[in-house]
Amino acid sequence: MKKNLNLLLYLRRAKTKKNGEAPIYLRITVDGIRSETPTGRSIIPSKWNPDMQMQIGKSEEARTLNHFLDSIKQRINQDANILNDQGIDFSAELLKNRFNGIKTRPKTLLAVFKENNRLSTLEEGKKYAKRVISQYYTTEERLKKYILEEYKSDDIGLSELNVLFIRKFENFLRLEYNIDDNTTMKYLKQLKKVIHFAMSVGYLENDPFFGYKTAYKEVNRGYLTEDELKRIEEKEFRISRLDRVRDVFVFACYTGMSYSDLSKLTPGSISKGIDGKDWIIYEREKTGVRASVPLLPQAQALIDKYRNDPACSSDGKILPVISNQKLNAYLTEIADLCQIEKNITMHLARHTFSCTITLTNGVPIETVSKMLGHTSLKTTQIYAKVVDRKIADDMSQLEKKLQKNSDPKVRQA
């Protein structure tokens, strides 16, 4: 993003010398934040034009000084353009230090990672969710192990980073931890963010990720069909534990809430919407984006069911939400009892809301995106492709049926 750079030459009259000359200073301002440095030249104040920021007159002395001052401005502007082209988020202080030939002390990758994680921890709940910060610490630990095994060292200089380092780290993640493409990309994207942080504060000039793609692969988002969801809803469980888990899962199917958001749901999360009916209004833990979901009758019925539940009341919750690990384990039991051959998890409920409950029933994708709390419509379009796939499959079955009915042998029979 283009920075707003402003340069100003002025006299520091408070430091006027005994010979009457005042030093000429350069003020560098980047996006409203300034930094100042002496130019190494001074002048009698009466010879200075503050509006033109130059010495008055056409004497050889004036031409020499003004040429020198112009070269300073050109140098600063050129430096700023180079940094901007490299994608470095430079500051006024960084430009001043480069002008004065001051180089920051060489930094190492893990040291910068620790610095980034410390700052992120201070911003927990404001800029970063606890889950995201935890992932940064995990990436740091895996980098540490990689550097130790690959370079036989406890750290590596930022200046040593290149595409080969990234490529080898990617392979290390896949082989050492047996993870898929998208999980690998999550680690690489976090490394990329920390490297860009290092560039923004002047620790590193060149981006080792330049030209290196860190794109997620499109995955097939599973979901329950209307029939499968109905089987779970109508199933009678003799075990209370499964009954309560089923209710939490079904509630998520009709609200699209993730486990992390659902676990924090309290009576205060429900308020009257623009239509005068009850809505769930909350900020997503993952993105901090506001999500608003009108309560469907199925979800409202579950809230009413647990309104006076002792366990929910003592926890200040509206539903009996237990740990995600236990929920998913019990959902596997529920899938077996309902004869559903799918890996049912709490996250599958969010996909079911997107596909089966909303998009398949004609709810506009923009509305679904708002209810899911997505930061981009592009994310929601993944679910739309799933619905399109279902439409294609359904039409293919219809085509086969019509062809069968139009077969003369079938008609004669």
C-alpha positions in Angstrom: 0.0 0.0 0.0 1.4 3.4 -1.0 2.6 5.5 2.0 2.0 9.2 2.4 5.5 10.6 2.6 6.3 14.3 3.3 9.7 15.9 3.5 10.4 19.3 5.1 13.7 21.2 5.4 13.7 23.8 8.2 16.0 25.7 10.5 16.5 24.6 14.1 16.9 28.1 15.5 17.1 26.9 19.1 20.5 25.5 18.1 21.9 28.6 16.5 25.7 28.7 16.6 28.0 31.5 17.9 28.6 32.6 14.3 24.9 33.2 13.9 24.2 30.2 11.6 21.3 27.8 12.4 21.5 24.1 11.5 19.3 22.9 8.7 17.2 19.9 9.7 15.2 17.4 7.6 11.8 16.3 8.9 10.5 13.0 7.5 6.8 12.3 7.9 5.2 9.0 7.0 1.5 8.7 7.4 1.4 11.5 10.0 4.3 10.1 12.1 7.5 12.2 11.9 11.2 11.7 12.5 13.9 14.4 12.3 17.6 14.5 11.5 20.3 17.2 10.9 21.5 17.6 7.3 25.0 18.6 8.4 24.6 22.1 6.9 23.8 25.4 8.5 22.9 28.9 7.3 22.3 32.5 8.4 18.5 32.6 9.0 18.2 35.8 6.9 19.4 33.9 3.9 16.8 31.1 4.3 13.5 31.0 2.4 11.2 28.8 4.6 8.5 28.5 2.0 10.9 27.3 -0.8 13.0 25.4 1.7 16.2 26.7 0.2 18.8 29.5 0.4 17.9 32.8 -1.2 19.9 34.1 -4.2 21.8 32.7 -7.2 25.3 32.8 -5.7 27.7 29.9 -6.1 27.2 29.3 -2.3 23.4 29.2 -2.7 23.5 26.9 -5.8 25.9 24.5 -4.0 23.8 24.3 -0.8 20.4 24.0 -2.7 21.8 21.3 -4.9 22.9 19.4 -1.8 19.5 19.8 -0.1 17.7 18.6 -3.3 19.9 15.5 -3.5 18.9 14.7 0.1 15.2 14.8 -0.8 15.8 12.7 -3.9 17.7 10.1 -1.9 14.9 9.8 0.7 12.2 9.6 -2.0 14.2 7.0 -3.9 14.7 4.9 -0.7 10.9 5.1 0.0 10.1 4.0 -3.6 12.4 1.0 -3.3 11.0 -0.1 0.0 7.4 0.3 -1.3 8.2 -1.8 -4.4 9.6 -4.5 -2.2 6.4 -4.5 -0.1 8.2 -3.3 3.0 6.0 -1.4 5.5 8.6 1.4 6.1 8.4 4.1 8.7 9.8 7.6 9.1 12.4 6.3 11.6 13.5 3.6 9.2 14.0 6.2 6.4 16.0 8.4 8.8 18.2 5.5 9.8 18.9 4.5 6.3 19.8 8.1 5.4 22.3 8.2 8.3 23.8 4.8 7.4 22.5 3.2 10.6 21.8 -0.5 10.1 19.7 -2.4 12.5 21.5 -5.3 14.3 21.2 -8.5 12.3 18.1 -10.4 13.6 17.5 -14.1 13.7 14.3 -15.9 12.6 13.3 -17.5 16.0 14.1 -14.3 17.8 11.7 -12.3 15.6 9.1 -15.1 16.0 9.4 -14.8 19.8 9.0 -11.0 19.5 5.9 -11.4 17.2 4.4 -13.9 19.6 5.0 -11.7 22.6 3.3 -8.7 20.9 0.4 -10.9 19.7 -0.1 -12.2 23.2 -0.5 -8.7 24.5 -3.2 -8.1 21.9 -5.1 -11.3 22.8 -8.9 -10.7 22.6 -8.4 -7.4 20.8 -6.6 -8.2 17.6 -5.9 -11.9 17.9 -7.9 -14.8 19.2 -6.3 -17.1 21.7 -6.5 -20.0 19.2 -4.5 -18.0 16.6 -1.8 -17.1 19.1 -1.5 -20.7 20.1 -1.0 -21.6 16.4 1.9 -19.0 16.2 3.6 -20.7 19.2 3.2 -24.1 17.5 4.7 -22.8 14.3 7.6 -21.4 16.3 8.3 -24.8 17.9 8.1 -26.6 14.6 10.5 -24.1 13.0 12.9 -24.6 16.0 12.9 -28.4 15.4 13.4 -27.9 11.6 16.3 -25.5 12.0 18.0 -27.8 14.5 17.7 -30.9 12.3 18.4 -29.2 9.0 21.1 -26.6 10.0 22.3 -28.1 13.2 21.8 -24.8 14.9 19.4 -23.2 17.5 18.5 -20.3 15.1 19.1 -18.8 11.7 19.7 -15.3 10.5 17.0 -13.5 8.6 19.4 -12.7 5.8 19.9 -16.4 5.2 16.3 -17.1 4.4 15.5 -17.9 0.8 13.1 -20.0 -1.3 15.1 -23.1 -0.6 14.7 -22.6 3.2 10.9 -22.4 2.7 10.7 -25.3 0.4 12.6 -27.5 2.8 10.5 -26.4 5.7 7.3 -27.3 3.7 8.7 -30.8 3.1 9.7 -31.1 6.7 6.2 -30.3 7.9 4.6 -32.9 5.5 7.0 -35.7 6.4 7.6 -35.1 10.1 3.9 -34.5 11.1 2.1 -36.2 8.2 -0.2 -33.3 7.6 -2.3 -32.4 4.5 -1.8 -29.5 2.0 -4.0 -27.0 3.7 -2.6 -27.6 7.2 0.9 -27.2 5.8 -0.1 -23.9 4.2 -1.4 -22.6 7.5 2.1 -23.0 9.0 3.7 -21.4 5.9 1.3 -18.5 6.0 2.1 -17.8 9.6 5.8 -17.9 8.8 5.1 -15.5 5.9 3.3 -13.1 8.2 6.2 -13.0 10.7 8.7 -12.4 7.9 6.6 -9.5 6.7 6.5 -8.2 10.3 10.3 -8.3 10.3 10.4 -6.4 7.0 7.9 -3.7 8.3 10.2 -2.9 11.2 13.4 -2.8 9.1 14.9 -6.1 10.1 14.8 -7.5 6.6 14.8 -5.9 3.2 14.1 -8.7 0.7 11.1 -11.0 0.9 12.2 -14.7 0.8 8.6 -15.6 0.0 8.6 -13.5 -3.2 7.2 -15.7 -6.0 6.5 -18.6 -3.6 2.8 -19.6 -3.6 1.1 -20.4 -0.4 -2.4 -21.1 -1.7 -5.0 -23.4 0.0 -6.4 -26.2 -2.0 -10.1 -26.4 -2.5 -11.6 -29.2 -0.3 -14.9 -31.0 -0.5 -17.0 -29.7 2.4 -19.1 -32.5 3.8 -22.6 -31.8 5.1 -25.7 -33.7 6.1 -28.6 -34.1 3.7 -32.1 -33.2 4.8 -32.9 -36.9 5.4 -29.8 -37.5 7.5 -30.4 -34.5 9.6 -34.0 -35.6 10.1 -32.9 -39.0 11.2 -30.7 -37.5 13.9 -33.4 -35.1 15.0 -36.1 -37.8 15.4 -33.9 -40.5 16.9 -34.8 -41.4 20.5 -31.8 -42.1 22.6 -32.0 -44.1 25.9 -28.7 -42.5 27.1 -29.1 -38.9 28.3 -25.6 -38.1 27.3 -26.3 -38.8 23.6 -29.5 -36.9 23.7 -27.8 -33.7 25.0 -25.0 -34.0 22.5 -27.5 -34.5 19.7 -29.3 -31.3 20.8 -26.1 -29.2 20.7 -25.2 -30.6 17.3 -28.7 -29.9 15.9 -28.7 -26.4 17.3 -25.4 -25.8 15.4 -27.0 -27.2 12.2 -29.8 -24.5 12.5 -27.5 -21.6 13.4 -24.3 -22.3 11.7 -22.2 -21.5 14.8 -18.8 -23.0 15.2 -17.9 -24.9 18.4 -15.7 -22.1 19.7 -18.5 -19.6 19.4 -21.2 -22.0 20.6 -19.3 -22.8 23.8 -19.4 -19.1 24.8 -23.0 -18.6 24.0 -24.9 -17.1 26.9 -28.5 -15.7 27.4 -26.9 -12.3 26.8 -26.0 -13.3 23.2 -29.7 -13.4 22.3 -31.5 -10.1 21.6 -34.4 -8.8 19.5 -33.6 -8.3 15.9 -34.9 -5.8 13.4 -38.0 -8.0 12.9 -38.8 -8.1 16.7 -37.9 -11.8 16.9 -35.0 -13.4 18.8 -31.6 -13.3 17.1 -28.2 -14.5 18.1 -25.7 -11.6 17.7 -22.1 -12.2 18.5 -18.5 -11.6 17.4 -16.8 -14.6 15.9 -13.8 -15.7 18.0 -11.8 -16.7 14.8 -12.2 -13.4 13.0 -13.7 -10.9 15.3 -16.4 -10.3 12.7 -20.0 -9.6 13.9 -22.5 -12.4 13.0 -26.2 -12.1 13.3 -28.5 -15.2 13.0 -32.3 -15.1 13.4 -33.4 -18.0 15.5 -35.3 -20.6 13.5 -38.0 -22.5 15.4 -35.9 -25.6 15.7 -33.1 -23.7 17.4 -35.6 -21.7 19.6 -37.2 -25.0 20.8 -33.8 -26.3 22.0 -33.1 -23.0 23.9 -36.5 -23.4 25.6 -35.7 -27.1 26.4 -32.7 -26.1 28.4 -33.9 -22.8 29.8 -34.2 -24.3 33.4 -31.6 -27.0 33.1 -29.5 -27.0 36.3 -26.1 -27.6 34.6 -26.7 -24.9 32.0 -27.9 -22.4 34.6 -24.8 -23.0 36.9 -22.5 -22.4 33.9 -24.4 -19.4 32.6 -24.9 -21.2 29.2 -28.0 -21.8 27.1 -27.0 -25.3 26.0 -25.1 -28.2 27.6 -21.9 -27.7 25.7 -19.1 -30.0 26.7 -15.5 -30.2 25.2 -15.2 -30.4 21.5 -13.3 -33.6 21.7 -16.0 -35.4 23.7 -18.8 -33.9 21.5 -17.1 -35.3 18.4 -16.5 -38.7 20.0 -20.2 -39.0 21.0 -21.3 -37.8 17.6 -19.5 -40.8 16.1 -21.8 -43.0 18.3 -24.8 -41.0 17.1 -23.9 -41.5 13.5 -23.6 -45.3 14.0 -27.0 -45.4 15.7 -28.6 -43.3 13.0 -26.9 -45.4 10.3 -25.2 -42.4 8.7 -21.9 -43.3 7.1 -20.3 -39.9 7.5 -17.7 -38.5 9.9 -20.0 -36.3 11.9 -18.3 -33.5 13.8 -19.4 -30.2 15.2 -17.8 -28.5 12.2 -20.0 -30.6 9.9 -23.0 -28.8 11.5 -21.7 -25.5 10.3 -21.5 -26.9 6.7 -25.0 -28.4 7.1 -26.4 -25.0 8.0 -24.7 -23.4 4.9 -25.7 -26.1 2.4 -28.8 -28.0 3.5 -30.6 -25.4 5.7 -29.9 -22.1 3.8 -28.4 -22.3 0.3 -30.4 -25.3 -0.8 -33.6 -23.6 0.3 -32.9 -20.4 -1.7 -31.4 -18.1 0.9 -29.1 -15.7 -1.0 -25.4 -16.3 -0.6 -24.8 -12.8 0.7 -27.2 -13.4 3.5 -25.6 -16.7 4.4 -22.2 -15.1 4.4 -23.4 -12.5 7.0 -24.9 -15.1 9.2 -21.7 -17.2 9.1 -19.6 -14.2 10.0 -17.4 -14.6 6.9 -14.9 -11.9 6.2 -15.2 -12.5 2.4 -18.0 -13.7 0.2 -15.3 -15.9 -1.5 -15.3 -18.1 1.6 -19.0 -18.7 1.4 -18.9 -19.5 -2.3 -17.2 -22.7 -1.4 -20.5 -23.9 0.0 -22.3 -22.7 -3.0 -20.1 -24.9 -5.2 -21.1 -27.9 -3.0 -24.8 -27.1 -3.6 -24.2 -26.8 -7.3 -22.6 -30.2 -7.2 -25.7 -31.6 -5.6 -27.9 -30.0 -8.2 -25.7 -31.5 -10.9 -26.0 -35.0 -9.3 -29.7 -34.7 -8.9 -30.2 -33.6 -12.5 -28.0 -36.4 -13.7 -30.2 -38.9 -11.8 -33.3 -37.2 -13.4 -31.7 -37.5 -16.8 -31.2 -41.2 -16.4 -34.7 -41.6 -15.2 -36.2 -39.7 -18.2 -34.0 -41.7 -20.6 -35.2 -45.0 -19.0 -38.9 -43.9 -19.3 -38.3 -42.9 -23.0 -36.8 -46.3 -23.9 -39.3 -48.1 -26.3 -38.7 -51.5 -24.6 -39.6 -50.0 -21.2 -42.8 -48.5 -22.7 -43.8 -51.8 -24.4 -43.3 -53.7 -21.2 
